[in-house]
Structure formats: structure tokens, C-alpha cells
Amino acid sequence: GGALHAAIPAPVAEAFRSTGVQKILELSCIALLGASLRDKLDPGAMTKMLLQTLVPAAIMSSLASLQLSLELGTVALAGLLLLALQILAGTIAANVIVKVPPELGVAQGGPTSTKRRQGIRRTAAVQLGTMAPATSVFSFTREFAGPLFVGFAALADMPSKAYMLIFLPAVAKLRGDEVGRREAADLASGVKEEESVVQGTTRRAVALAKSMRDPFNAAIVIGLLLAARQTPTSSLGFFGKAVAQLAGAQTPILFLIIGLKFKLTGAAPALCASLLLMRHGIVAFGTAAFLKLCLPILTAPSSTASAIAARSSARLAAVLSSQAAASIVAFGQLSKTQDASPKLGYNLDLAFQIVSLSFPLTIVLNTATALGGDAYVNGLPLVGLGLCALSQVVYRVNKGQIDEL
């Protein structure tokens, strides 16, 4: 035992004992427990519970804690650039990996097969364009970049939160199948006609009551009202504690569901791996460009030892955030939109598979970042090239299965 301990390099041993890695090992145990209970628990019911109770609690708690300040606007701008990069990377990865031939004959499944492939592509593009740094990155940021940069990372995540909570349903409808878009438009038109029967204040009250019956909408509205009053949920006594308990249960329950649903064999995991590797590779190229062109403008130009250390930590924190996993909140929004208009053509099983696999991949990448430090950060272009190449290897090895999905 002592000889084995002595043979382990000190940086590796230190990283293994770090809060971030220990947290990941803890969640891995929960996922293994879920895998062992596949014949006893209903993953569909647990996913519904997650989306209807735990995720809304996390949304409310997160929004209520937001604090805006003019001097931190540049950090939010950096987050907006990262969001744009994630969306672009997700779209490129989906179009490169998911092949949709212009025309398919009867032997290949005809129009039905084409629509199915288009559904896979649009699902991948939308889900890959989201990120969840709070559940997949912040523990690494706190441990390896410092507590200060957790706050910066949370602020940089604000544009992503706004996109997922406010704009993603509209984006999902716009990117959906044409039949589904018409169905969604007809549904919205019917709601407006129904509401037009009731006039004035009563009409607005009915519309608000209908909207607030949805847990996501209620969480967003209440969270924004609390943020406007600078009232975090932690200051709300027993109610705040109840919200905190539910929000805190989101990640363990998510990993339990991952254990219940995720499979390493078959075409879907191979497709998701290829998509995620491509997405991370493209994001690595974009992040390297950001570190080169933009970050020097956002950090102090001083050459003192403390300023140099701060810049190094800022670079590390930026890379960690760029490697965030896909968002379970975004999956919830996509699920809600698809349920309202089933003909939009999204593949919710695939979307959840992407979320499931993105967490362990983010763990691997962020552990490598923590161990490599400046060497990893400076070598991001090579990392991006390697991830894109690995994506193609995974795709080509499993091409037959993937193209049959």
C-alpha cells in the first residue's frame, strides 16, 4: 500500500483528493446505484419528478441569487460569447455527424426515414447548444481556480440561463418540423381566441393563472421577482430551506436517472459520443481564440506576481466553463415544448442520452484541465484537434449502426 502510494505522482494524488474529483466519484456511485436498480425503478416517472419539482426549484433558487452590476458587465459579455460558441458548435457537430441525404428511396425508408434523421439532427443541435456549468463545472472552478472565479462563472452563465429559460422554447419551435410549427401556431392562435372571450383585467388574470400552473413558468417568474427585490431564497426562512432542499436534490437524482437509463452499448451512445466530442473540439478552438484575443482586454495588464496568477486562474476558469455538460434544464424545456406540439419532431430519448453522456465527458475533460494546468490551457488548439479526430474515429467505427438510427 505504501509503495503504491509513493508511486503515484503528487499532482495526481492531490487532484484525486480535491473536492471536485471527490464530488464526481460520489455522483458516480449514485449512477452505479441507479444502474443496479433498473428492474425496480421507473425512469420515466423519476424523470417527470425531476422536471416538475427539482429543476424548477433549482431555477428559482438560481434566478433569485442573481446580482447585476455595471463593472461586471464584461463578464456577462464573455458569457454571451460562450453561449454563441456553444450554439454554433452544437449546430456544426449535428450537421457533420448526422447525415440526412436529400432524397431516400423506398429501400432506405423513404420520407419517414428522412424525417427521422432530420429529427435526430435538430435534437442534437438544440441540446448540444446548451450548458450546465453549475452542476458540472463549479466544483472544479472552486477547487482549482478559486472561489472568486465561481462568482464570475455564475455571472458568465447568465446569458445561457436567459437563453434556456426564455428563448429556447421559441427556438425549438422555429427549428422544429414544418408540420409541428403549424400545429404550435394553431395552438397559440386557439389560446388567443379563447382568451379574447374574456375582457380586460379578467383576461390577463386568466392568462397569468394558466401560465403559472406550469412549474417552469412559475419558477422563472418568482425567481425574477425575488432577484428584482435582491431577495435570495436563503432569506425566506422555511420556504427558502424547502426550495434549497429540492434544488440540492437535482444533481443526485439526475445521476440516479442516468444510471437507470444510460447504456454504453448500441448506436445511440456512439452517436452521442461522436456528437459531444465534435462539439467540445469546436468549442476548444473557439475558447483558444477567446483567450488569445479577448481575455487580455478583460484582465489587468499588470506584470506583478499576483496579477499574473490571477490571469492564469481566469484562463483556467474560462476553459473549465467552456467544457460544461449539456443542460438538464434545457432538456426540460425541450420536453415541455415537444409534449405541447408532438409533431415538432424532437427525439427526447436522444436528448437525454446526450445529457447523460455529457456529464462523464465533462468530468474527464475538466480533470485533465486541472491536472494539466497551464500546459492544457495553452494547448487548447491541439486538444480541439484531438477531440474532433476522436469524434470521427468513433463515428466511422460505428457508422453502420449510427446511420441506421
Residue pairs with C-beta under 8 A, 6 or more apart in sequence:
5 13
11 371
12 371
15 21
15 367
15 370
15 371
16 22
18 143
18 144
18 370
19 139
19 142
19 143
20 139
20 140
20 142
20 143
20 144
20 366
20 367
20 370
21 367
21 370
23 139
24 139
24 363
24 367
27 251
27 252
27 255
27 359
28 255
30 252
30 255
30 256
30 259
31 255
31 256
31 258
31 259
31 262
32 259
33 256
33 259
34 41
34 255
34 256
34 257
34 258
34 259
34 260
35 259
35 260
35 262
36 259
37 259
37 260
38 259
38 260
41 260
43 257
43 260
43 261
46 253
46 256
46 257
46 260
47 257
47 261
47 352
49 253
50 250
50 253
50 254
50 257
50 328
50 332
51 215
51 331
51 332
51 335
51 336
52 215
53 215
53 246
54 246
54 247
54 249
54 250
54 253
55 216
55 250
55 328
55 329
55 332
56 215
56 216
56 218
56 219
57 219
57 243
57 246
57 247
57 250
58 134
58 246
58 247
58 250
58 329
59 165
59 216
59 219
59 220
59 223
59 329
60 219
60 220
60 222
60 223
60 226
60 233
60 243
60 247
61 223
61 232
61 233
61 243
61 244
61 247
62 134
62 161
62 223
62 247
63 161
63 165
63 219
63 220
63 223
63 224
63 226
63 227
64 222
64 223
64 226
64 227
64 231
64 232
64 233
65 154
65 227
65 232
65 233
66 158
66 227
67 227
67 230
72 152
72 155
74 298
75 152
75 155
75 156
75 298
76 155
76 156
76 158
76 159
78 156
78 290
78 294
78 295
78 298
78 318
79 155
79 156
79 157
79 158
79 159
79 160
80 159
81 290
81 294
82 131
82 156
82 159
82 160
82 287
82 290
82 321
82 322
83 131
83 159
83 160
83 163
85 282
85 283
85 286
85 287
85 290
85 322
86 128
86 129
86 130
86 131
86 160
86 279
86 283
87 129
88 129
88 282
88 286
89 128
89 129
89 278
89 279
89 280
89 282
89 283
89 286
90 124
90 125
90 126
90 127
90 128
90 129
90 130
90 279
91 125
91 128
91 129
92 278
92 282
93 124
93 125
93 128
93 275
93 276
93 278
93 279
93 282
93 391
94 121
94 122
94 124
94 125
94 128
94 275
95 121
95 125
96 278
97 124
97 271
97 274
97 275
97 278
97 391
97 395
97 402
98 117
98 120
98 121
98 124
98 271
98 275
99 117
99 403
100 114
100 117
100 118
100 121
101 108
101 114
103 114
104 110
104 111
104 113
104 114
109 116
115 177
115 345
116 405
117 405
118 177
118 345
119 177
119 345
119 346
119 347
120 271
120 347
120 350
120 405
122 175
122 176
122 177
122 345
122 346
123 334
123 346
123 347
123 348
123 350
123 351
124 275
124 350
124 354
125 175
126 168
126 171
126 172
126 175
126 330
126 334
126 346
126 351
127 326
127 330
127 331
127 334
127 350
127 351
127 354
127 355
128 275
128 276
128 279
128 326
128 354
130 160
130 163
130 164
130 168
130 326
130 327
130 329
130 330
131 157
131 160
131 321
131 324
131 325
131 326
131 327
132 324
132 325
132 326
132 327
132 328
132 329
132 330
133 141
133 153
133 154
133 157
133 160
133 320
133 321
133 324
134 154
134 157
135 250
135 251
135 254
135 325
135 328
135 359
136 324
136 325
136 358
136 359
136 362
136 363
136 366
137 153
137 320
137 321
137 323
137 324
137 325
137 362
137 366
138 150
138 153
138 154
140 320
140 366
140 367
140 369
140 370
141 149
141 150
141 153
141 317
141 320
141 321
142 149
142 150
143 370
144 316
144 320
144 369
144 370
145 313
145 314
145 316
145 317
145 320
146 313
149 313
149 314
149 317
152 314
152 317
153 317
153 320
153 321
156 321
157 321
160 327
163 171
164 327
164 329
164 330
164 333
165 216
165 220
165 329
165 333
166 220
168 330
168 333
168 334
168 337
169 333
169 336
169 337
172 333
172 334
172 337
172 338
172 344
172 346
173 180
173 181
173 184
173 337
173 341
173 344
174 181
176 184
176 341
176 343
176 344
176 345
176 346
177 343
177 344
177 345
179 343
179 345
180 341
180 342
180 343
180 344
180 345
181 341
181 344
183 341
183 342
183 343
183 344
184 340
184 341
184 344
187 340
187 341
195 203
195 206
195 207
196 203
198 206
211 217
211 221
212 218
212 221
214 336
216 332
216 333
216 336
226 232
226 233
232 240
233 239
233 240
233 243
233 244
234 240
234 244
236 243
250 328
254 328
255 359
258 355
258 356
258 359
261 352
261 353
261 356
262 269
262 353
262 356
262 357
263 269
266 401
267 398
267 401
267 402
267 404
267 405
268 349
268 350
268 353
268 405
269 353
269 357
270 394
270 395
270 397
270 398
270 401
270 402
271 350
271 395
271 398
271 402
271 405
272 350
272 353
272 354
272 356
272 357
273 357
273 361
273 391
273 394
274 391
274 392
274 394
274 395
274 398
274 402
275 354
275 391
276 326
276 354
276 357
276 358
276 361
277 361
277 387
277 388
277 390
277 391
277 394
278 387
278 388
278 391
280 323
280 361
280 365
280 384
280 387
281 383
281 384
281 385
281 386
281 387
281 388
281 389
281 390
281 391
282 384
282 388
283 322
283 323
283 384
284 322
284 380
284 381
284 383
284 384
284 387
285 380
285 381
285 384
286 322
287 318
287 319
287 322
287 380
288 380
288 381
288 384
290 318
291 315
291 318
291 319
291 377
291 380
295 311
295 314
295 315
295 318
298 314
299 307
299 310
299 311
299 314
300 307
300 310
300 311
301 307
312 374
315 374
315 377
316 369
316 373
316 374
316 377
319 369
319 376
319 377
319 380
320 366
320 369
323 362
323 365
323 366
323 369
324 362
325 355
325 358
325 359
325 361
325 362
326 354
326 355
326 358
327 355
328 355
331 348
331 351
331 352
331 355
334 346
334 348
334 351
335 348
335 351
337 344
337 346
338 344
338 346
338 348
368 376
369 376
369 377
372 379
376 383
395 402
